[in-house]
Amino acid sequence: MNKKLKMKICDWALLPVSAAMLVSGFELEITEGSSAAWVWGHIFSGILFTALIVWHIALHYKSHDWLRRLWKRPAVIKWLTISGILTLATGFWAVPEWIIAAAHTHIGALHGKFGFIMMLFVIIHVRDKIKFYRN
């Protein structure tokens, strides 16, 4: 399978997973994480989303220079990278807290805010690359 086909598969897979992250994120913000099914769905979607993002970046860059190369991209990619790292870091912290407390914590709330900012930049990034999806 060539790189262009892999990129198409990855990018098309990212669209519904991004939508699932956004929908479940809104649900968790509205209900403050009161439904375990939504929380677990969000966690599962987040793991899949993270794996697809890593694959997406790996298709673009060699693994030893991801951050340096991402940092040289346009501003939207820089902000997407920063907000993505903050979302991932707070997600790693929020999951064990939710498992232990089974409640919406302050770090979970912060994770949600970072996540919504990241999704805004994801939407802008997809809009900027819309020609890729049309071909």
C-alpha positions as CSV (number, residue, x, y, z in Angstrom):
1,M,0.0,0.0,0.0
2,N,1.5,3.4,-1.0
3,K,1.8,6.4,1.3
4,K,-1.0,8.4,-0.4
5,L,-3.5,5.5,0.0
6,K,-2.5,5.1,3.7
7,M,-3.0,8.9,4.2
8,K,-6.4,8.7,2.6
9,I,-7.4,5.8,4.9
10,C,-6.0,7.6,7.9
11,D,-7.6,10.9,7.2
12,W,-11.0,9.5,6.3
13,A,-10.9,7.4,9.5
14,L,-10.1,10.6,11.5
15,L,-13.3,12.3,10.4
16,P,-15.9,10.1,12.2
17,V,-13.6,9.6,15.2
18,S,-13.2,13.4,15.5
19,A,-16.9,13.7,15.3
20,A,-17.3,11.0,18.1
21,M,-14.8,12.9,20.2
22,L,-16.7,16.2,19.8
23,V,-20.1,14.7,20.5
24,S,-19.0,12.7,23.5
25,G,-17.0,15.7,24.7
26,F,-20.1,17.9,24.6
27,E,-22.2,15.2,26.3
28,L,-19.6,15.0,29.1
29,E,-19.5,18.8,29.5
30,I,-23.3,19.0,29.6
31,T,-23.8,16.1,32.1
32,E,-20.5,16.6,34.0
33,G,-19.5,13.0,33.2
34,S,-22.5,11.5,35.0
35,S,-22.9,8.6,32.5
36,A,-20.3,5.9,32.6
37,A,-21.2,4.8,29.1
38,W,-20.4,8.2,27.7
39,V,-17.2,8.4,29.6
40,W,-16.0,5.0,28.5
41,G,-17.0,5.8,24.9
42,H,-15.1,9.1,25.1
43,I,-12.0,7.2,26.5
44,F,-12.2,4.6,23.7
45,S,-12.7,7.3,21.1
46,G,-9.8,9.2,22.5
47,I,-7.4,6.2,22.4
48,L,-8.4,5.6,18.7
49,F,-8.2,9.3,17.9
50,T,-4.7,9.5,19.4
51,A,-3.5,6.4,17.5
52,L,-4.8,7.8,14.3
53,I,-3.2,11.2,15.0
54,V,0.2,9.4,15.6
55,W,-0.3,7.5,12.3
56,H,-1.2,10.7,10.5
57,I,1.9,12.5,11.8
58,A,4.1,9.5,11.1
59,L,2.9,9.4,7.5
60,H,4.0,13.0,7.1
61,Y,7.3,13.0,9.1
62,K,10.1,10.8,10.3
63,S,9.6,9.9,14.0
64,H,12.8,11.5,15.2
65,D,11.8,15.1,14.2
66,W,8.0,15.4,14.6
67,L,7.9,18.3,17.1
68,R,10.6,20.3,15.3
69,R,8.9,19.8,11.9
70,L,5.4,20.5,13.3
71,W,6.7,23.7,14.9
72,K,7.9,25.0,11.5
73,R,4.3,24.6,10.1
74,P,1.7,27.4,9.9
75,A,0.2,28.9,13.1
76,V,-2.8,26.6,13.0
77,I,-0.6,23.5,13.2
78,K,1.4,25.0,16.0
79,W,-1.8,25.7,18.0
80,L,-3.2,22.3,17.1
81,T,0.0,20.7,18.4
82,I,0.1,22.7,21.7
83,S,-3.6,22.2,22.4
84,G,-3.3,18.5,21.4
85,I,-0.4,18.0,23.8
86,L,-2.3,19.7,26.6
87,T,-5.5,17.7,25.9
88,L,-3.5,14.4,25.8
89,A,-1.6,15.2,29.0
90,T,-4.7,16.2,30.9
91,G,-6.6,13.2,29.5
92,F,-3.9,10.9,30.9
93,W,-4.4,12.6,34.3
94,A,-8.2,12.7,34.1
95,V,-8.9,9.0,33.3
96,P,-7.3,7.6,36.5
97,E,-9.0,10.3,38.5
98,W,-12.4,9.4,37.0
99,I,-11.8,5.7,37.6
100,I,-11.0,6.3,41.2
101,A,-13.6,9.0,42.0
102,A,-16.2,8.1,39.3
103,A,-16.9,11.9,39.2
104,H,-16.2,14.9,37.0
105,T,-13.0,16.4,38.4
106,H,-11.3,19.7,37.9
107,I,-8.7,18.2,35.7
108,G,-11.4,16.6,33.7
109,A,-13.0,20.0,33.2
110,L,-9.7,21.5,32.2
111,H,-9.2,18.5,29.8
112,G,-12.6,19.4,28.2
113,K,-11.6,23.0,27.7
114,F,-8.3,22.1,26.1
115,G,-10.1,19.4,24.0
116,F,-12.6,21.9,22.6
117,I,-9.8,24.3,21.7
118,M,-8.0,21.5,20.0
119,M,-11.1,20.4,18.1
120,L,-11.5,24.0,16.8
121,F,-8.0,23.8,15.3
122,V,-8.8,20.3,14.0
123,I,-11.8,21.8,12.1
124,I,-9.7,24.6,10.7
125,H,-7.0,22.1,9.7
126,V,-9.6,19.9,7.9
127,R,-11.1,23.0,6.2
128,D,-7.6,24.0,5.0
129,K,-7.1,20.5,3.6
130,I,-10.5,20.1,2.0
131,K,-9.1,19.6,-1.5
132,F,-7.5,16.3,-0.2
133,Y,-10.9,15.0,0.8
134,R,-12.4,16.0,-2.6
135,N,-9.9,14.1,-4.7
